[in-house]
Structure formats: C-alpha cells, structure tokens
C-alpha cells in the first residue's frame, strides 16, 4: 500500500529545494558574469569561438600599405574582416579612413595606451570612451569593437566599454604564431599588424596567405559570427 505521508514529505522536500534555487538565482547581487566559451575569464573579452576564423588587422602606421591591403582584400573577395584603427592614424589619414568606411568592413578602436585608465574615475573613463567613439563617427566610421596593445584592459574598463556598446576583442593567433603554423586557425581571432613599407607588407601578406591556405577548412567569419558559433554567449555585466 502506498504510504501517503511519505509521498507528501517527498513532495514538500522537492518544493523546498525548487524554491531555494529560485530565490538564489533571483537574489540581488548574484553575479551575471560567467566564464564563457570564447571569452577570457575577465568578463567579455573575446578571443575565440568554435568554428570559423575572424581575420583582424591592427593599423597604427601605413598609407600605401593600407591602400594595398584594402585592394587585395577586395580582389580576393575577403569581406569579413575587422580593422582596428589607432585614433592618431585616423587623424593623419582621413582619406584612408574614408576608404575603410566605404569598404563596409567591421571597425574597432585600437588603443595603444590602455594604462591611461589607471588613474581615471568611472566618469572620466566614460567621457574618454565616448569621445573616442564620437571621433570615429565624425569620420563616418562605426566602431563596434575595442582592442588594446599589450595588457588586457581591467574588468572595470571592460564594463565601461560594454556600457557604450563596444565589445573588447583580443586574439588567439598573431603574426608570428600564424606563420609558424603551431596553432589551429579554425575558431581563432587572428590579429595581424599592418606595416608601413609596401614591399614589406606584400611579403608579409604572402606569408600569411601561405599559412592560411595550409588549413583546408579555413572560413572567414565576422567576430560576432565567431562568438555566435560557441555554445555560450556573453552575459550582461553587473
């Protein structure tokens, strides 16, 4: 015969556990930042996904080499790339910035001096980031991403950038790693530095192309497509 009392006790035990879990999830202050596939533990810094390769270029110098790169990408029908631009370079080359805008490629801000944030208040950070974004927009550029040279930005800086809808992007493969061929390109954010000398740029491109062609399954995707290929997505930051 079924023990009714036992069933009731079990029912209320399960109900209690369910309510406890719900309360834990809904309690204020519960962290919404998770370690996400394709993101550094410091919240929201993208560097890889599951499939595809996100081709990105850091531009701090160069005029002829940048023009040549734009023409080469168009010739080879490589449309899904991201250009990370040093604001000082944009200031020096507004004509090339216009060409990049017309090429309809993804654009990011390349910050060579991330240590500037160390002594800033949150408001000063917000004002600085806003001024950078506005400056790019004055040149018809719509920056969606942000990258630093050297150290990764702090958690607080990442949060301030996300508040202004900029995703922080690092990389899994750089120039040397790509040429050495010791990393699988599928699933990687690849960061390549543009050089000033045109001949050197052509030689560097040839090495990049040879390394990439060695991977038969290389497929160029946008940074967002690379992130979307992961099982998890970036969570909202507290």
C-alpha positions, 0 to 999 in steps of 0.5 A, a space after each residue: 500500500 502506498 504510504 501517503 505521508 511519505 509521498 507528501 514529505 517527498 513532495 514538500 522536500 522537492 518544493 523546498 529545494 525548487 524554491 531555494 534555487 529560485 530565490 538564489 538565482 533571483 537574489 540581488 547581487 548574484 553575479 551575471 558574469 560567467 566564464 564563457 566559451 570564447 571569452 577570457 575569464 575577465 568578463 567579455 573579452 573575446 578571443 575565440 569561438 568554435 568554428 570559423 576564423 575572424 581575420 583582424 588587422 591592427 593599423 597604427 602606421 601605413 598609407 600605401 600599405 593600407 591602400 594595398 591591403 584594402 585592394 587585395 582584400 577586395 580582389 580576393 573577395 575577403 569581406 569579413 574582416 575587422 580593422 582596428 584603427 589607432 585614433 592618431 592614424 585616423 587623424 593623419 589619414 582621413 582619406 584612408 579612413 574614408 576608404 575603410 568606411 566605404 569598404 563596409 568592413 567591421 571597425 574597432 578602436 585600437 588603443 595603444 595606451 590602455 594604462 591611461 585608465 589607471 588613474 581615471 574615475 568611472 566618469 572620466 573613463 566614460 567621457 574618454 570612451 565616448 569621445 573616442 567613439 564620437 571621433 570615429 563617427 565624425 569620420 563616418 566610421 562605426 566602431 563596434 569593437 575595442 582592442 588594446 596593445 599589450 595588457 588586457 584592459 581591467 574588468 572595470 574598463 571592460 564594463 565601461 566599454 560594454 556600457 557604450 556598446 563596444 565589445 573588447 576583442 583580443 586574439 588567439 593567433 598573431 603574426 608570428 604564431 600564424 606563420 609558424 603554423 603551431 596553432 589551429 586557425 579554425 575558431 581563432 581571432 587572428 590579429 595581424 599588424 599592418 606595416 608601413 613599407 609596401 614591399 614589406 607588407 606584400 611579403 608579409 601578406 604572402 606569408 600569411 596567405 601561405 599559412 592560411 591556405 595550409 588549413 583546408 577548412 579555413 572560413 572567414 567569419 565576422 567576430 560576432 559570427 565567431 562568438 555566435 558559433 560557441 555554445 555560450 554567449 556573453 552575459 550582461 555585466 553587473 
